[in-house]
Amino acid sequence: MPSVTFVLPDGERREVNVLKGASAMSGAVQSGITGIVAECGGSCACATCHVYVDPSCEGLLPERGTLEDELLDAVAADRRPNSRLSCQIVVTPELDGRLTLHVPETQ
């Protein structure tokens, strides 16, 4: 299983295993990552799985889709150029150990 690192608002780093082809959000929820609320269960409808992609990883992900981009306008924390919804990040073997996502203070 590929691993993804989540950095919590207090700076704690948590590495979680995510099933290949699953979303980073599902891995976070299954691993109890605090701050990933995921109210809609990953259907790209609530923006409560907002994360900041570490600058070193931005080139690893495909561009965000239109719906994700629109929902990011409604996030509780500041929207930044590296903001993504973790439900829209599909974890692939190529991301194993390379993807770091920062959890904002609020969702």
Kinemage of the C-alpha trace (Angstrom):
@kinemage 1
@onewidth
@group {chain A} dominant
@subgroup {mainchain}
@vectorlist {calphas} color= white
{ca met a 1} P 0.000 0.000 0.000
{ca pro a 2} L 1.303 3.466 -0.823
{ca ser a 3} L 1.985 5.783 2.096
{ca val a 4} L 1.021 9.443 2.407
{ca thr a 5} L 2.294 11.841 5.074
{ca phe a 6} L -0.178 14.181 6.758
{ca val a 7} L 1.182 17.136 8.712
{ca leu a 8} L -1.230 18.210 11.450
{ca pro a 9} L -1.666 21.880 12.421
{ca asp a 10} L 0.579 21.374 15.472
{ca gly a 11} L 3.388 20.083 13.223
{ca glu a 12} L 2.973 16.393 14.048
{ca arg a 13} L 3.677 14.215 11.011
{ca arg a 14} L 1.603 11.052 10.514
{ca glu a 15} L 2.380 8.564 7.781
{ca val a 16} L -0.635 6.518 6.712
{ca asn a 17} L -1.075 3.650 4.292
{ca val a 18} L -3.717 4.141 1.635
{ca leu a 19} L -5.101 1.521 -0.703
{ca lys a 20} L -3.865 1.962 -4.259
{ca gly a 21} L -6.546 3.844 -6.186
{ca ala a 22} L -8.287 5.157 -3.052
{ca ser a 23} L -8.418 8.802 -2.100
{ca ala a 24} L -6.040 10.445 0.343
{ca met a 25} L -9.177 11.427 2.302
{ca ser a 26} L -10.246 7.821 2.775
{ca gly a 27} L -6.791 6.925 4.072
{ca ala a 28} L -6.899 9.872 6.466
{ca val a 29} L -10.353 8.950 7.793
{ca gln a 30} L -9.469 5.278 8.224
{ca ser a 31} L -6.288 6.261 10.073
{ca gly a 32} L -8.004 8.786 12.343
{ca ile a 33} L -6.272 11.892 11.039
{ca thr a 34} L -7.684 14.741 13.104
{ca gly a 35} L -8.916 17.628 11.000
{ca ile a 36} L -10.123 15.676 7.983
{ca val a 37} L -13.875 15.824 8.615
{ca ala a 38} L -15.116 14.428 5.274
{ca glu a 39} L -18.792 15.152 5.944
{ca cys a 40} L -19.873 14.065 2.447
{ca gly a 41} L -17.902 10.833 2.559
{ca gly a 42} L -15.736 11.729 -0.400
{ca ser a 43} L -18.299 12.746 -3.004
{ca cys a 44} L -16.752 16.202 -3.575
{ca ala a 45} L -19.730 17.999 -2.062
{ca cys a 46} L -18.636 19.575 1.233
{ca ala a 47} L -14.999 20.804 1.171
{ca thr a 48} L -14.322 19.462 4.693
{ca cys a 49} L -11.307 17.441 3.576
{ca his a 50} L -9.299 20.491 2.528
{ca val a 51} L -5.512 20.111 2.608
{ca tyr a 52} L -2.468 22.041 1.467
{ca val a 53} L -0.168 20.083 -0.816
{ca asp a 54} L 3.434 20.453 0.286
{ca pro a 55} L 5.262 22.645 -2.254
{ca ser a 56} L 7.724 19.829 -2.912
{ca cys a 57} L 4.841 17.627 -4.105
{ca glu a 58} L 2.709 19.967 -6.209
{ca gly a 59} L 4.017 18.644 -9.518
{ca leu a 60} L 3.081 15.074 -8.589
{ca leu a 61} L -0.677 15.616 -8.834
{ca pro a 62} L -2.955 16.242 -11.811
{ca glu a 63} L -4.716 19.588 -12.094
{ca arg a 64} L -7.836 20.041 -9.992
{ca gly a 65} L -11.171 19.618 -11.715
{ca thr a 66} L -13.816 22.314 -12.093
{ca leu a 67} L -16.018 21.086 -9.233
{ca glu a 68} L -13.066 20.799 -6.849
{ca asp a 69} L -11.917 24.285 -7.841
{ca glu a 70} L -15.386 25.722 -7.153
{ca leu a 71} L -15.674 23.983 -3.768
{ca leu a 72} L -12.276 25.310 -2.708
{ca asp a 73} L -13.805 28.799 -2.800
{ca ala a 74} L -15.955 27.724 0.190
{ca val a 75} L -13.300 26.268 2.502
{ca ala a 76} L -13.135 27.490 6.096
{ca ala a 77} L -9.354 27.968 6.140
{ca asp a 78} L -7.544 30.224 3.692
{ca arg a 79} L -7.600 28.998 0.126
{ca arg a 80} L -4.054 28.924 -1.220
{ca pro a 81} L -2.599 28.062 -4.626
{ca asn a 82} L -1.695 24.618 -3.224
{ca ser a 83} L -5.163 23.942 -1.742
{ca arg a 84} L -6.788 20.658 -2.704
{ca leu a 85} L -9.644 18.477 -1.521
{ca ser a 86} L -8.124 15.233 -0.319
{ca cys a 87} L -11.145 13.297 -1.629
{ca gln a 88} L -9.988 14.223 -5.114
{ca ile a 89} L -6.397 13.038 -4.687
{ca val a 90} L -6.163 9.471 -5.944
{ca val a 91} L -3.245 7.659 -4.371
{ca thr a 92} L -1.100 5.767 -6.863
{ca pro a 93} L 2.055 3.695 -6.411
{ca glu a 94} L 4.002 6.624 -7.919
{ca leu a 95} L 3.015 8.758 -4.905
{ca asp a 96} L 4.237 6.179 -2.372
{ca gly a 97} L 6.294 7.992 0.242
{ca arg a 98} L 6.430 11.143 -1.866
{ca leu a 99} L 3.145 12.903 -1.059
{ca thr a 100} L 2.886 15.231 1.932
{ca leu a 101} L -0.396 16.978 2.771
{ca his a 102} L -0.800 19.682 5.430
{ca val a 103} L -4.083 19.747 7.354
{ca pro a 104} L -5.404 23.286 7.969
{ca glu a 105} L -6.463 24.573 11.392
{ca thr a 106} L -10.183 24.455 10.495
{ca gln a 107} L -12.462 22.707 8.025
